[in-house]
């Protein structure tokens, strides 16, 4: 069944020349009524063509029924377009692209629905329409900085519209780049390149990424191609692709989703790699180097064992070009291990530099002097030097030594074999453990003449064979010497 209400009855014609006067009949000539009858309800029959009887009744009750009026029904939903993408273009437009409905046979047009809030589209009114066969549209009616949300639906010739809600969005940009980041700094990191930090653009709303431009000369950045990029929300980057000793210059610019890049030229620089290397480090007395500490960098196994008078620690560093010392923040100090704790040795520091090197000197006060210290200075020491340049790059250096002024005790010994034919003897013995400077070396004397040395083992034992005697009386003595050079009394 079909229901509805009569909306209009007018004189009309059937569009024919029925009286043969050479022109289409006027309504008054033909006496034809044209009736407009909108359909408000259709039953749930399937798609297809159906005959609908129409009955007309005149004013006096005469009726006539037309045998067939053809009605075509089409209620089949269309397939949706897919792969919808929205891309902001430089200049402010937003480009939409999608894949056509499949199949597209029944599609007559695509309806584009736009909103400024997610899911805010009014599906009763399309924003834009384009014909079937077209799968792209550029929206030029945008406002800079506004985010737009889009849904594209397919419609057929009968007016059926599919109901997908696949939404995409993009923010319009008029070609102006976002605000520039600020407070850019570059800091060399020992063995780990150069670290950049900055303050994010304000506001950061339109920023999609930060572009980092690097050069090896000031102002030499190639702005057509960033060296590195990081996402918005990131305000630090460590450049590890550097060569030690090379100065690198950096500019960081903000870019929006449309590809617009702001144009700041705020440049910072840093020298990659070690900002300094130690060329000399000595224990000295009155300007004379007594012990070289350059290889004594192990706290548990220092290679330098010192004794005698000491009045300063001298350290010299080579400086990279353009990296002068910061004399106010560089430092050198001397520490002693006392009861497993670090005790700072009293003294003063002196810092000097020229264009290529710097000196850090620690003047010990009072001077180490075994003649007056009564061995109270003996122990493990370490030099702690911090070298800082004016750019804020910093490196720490540590060197260790044992200071031992106490002589070991005299070793014990005995003759363990005697070859009377050859006049040779073997001497064996034991040293007394030395807390700081074992193992000890033992020297053997015959009549005050040295016959060579033997080194005590881990059990403090030593032995030396093939010691020649002289005719007559032989006066035998041994003496041990620790690694610091302190000698025991003679053992006779």
Protein Blocks (a to p, Z undefined) as FASTA:
>chain_A
ZZdddfbdcdddehiafkonopacdfklnopacdddddfbdcfbdedddddddddddfko
pacddfbacddddfbdcdddehiacdddehiiacddddddddfklpmbdcddddfbehia
cfkbcfbdcdehiacdcdfbbcehiacddddddddfkopacfbfbdcdddddehiacddd
ehiacdddehiajaddddddddfklpmbdcddddfbehiacfkbcfbdcdehiacdcdfb
bcehiacddddddddfkopacfbfbdcdddehjfbdcfbdcddeehiafbdcklmmbfkl
ccbdcedjdfbdcddddddehiacdfklgccdddddeehiacddeddddddddfkbccdd
ddddddddfklnnomlgccdddddddddfkopacdddddddddfbdcdddddddfbdcfk
nopacddddddddfklcccdddddeehiaebdcdddfkopacdehiacdehjdddddddd
dfkopacdddZZ
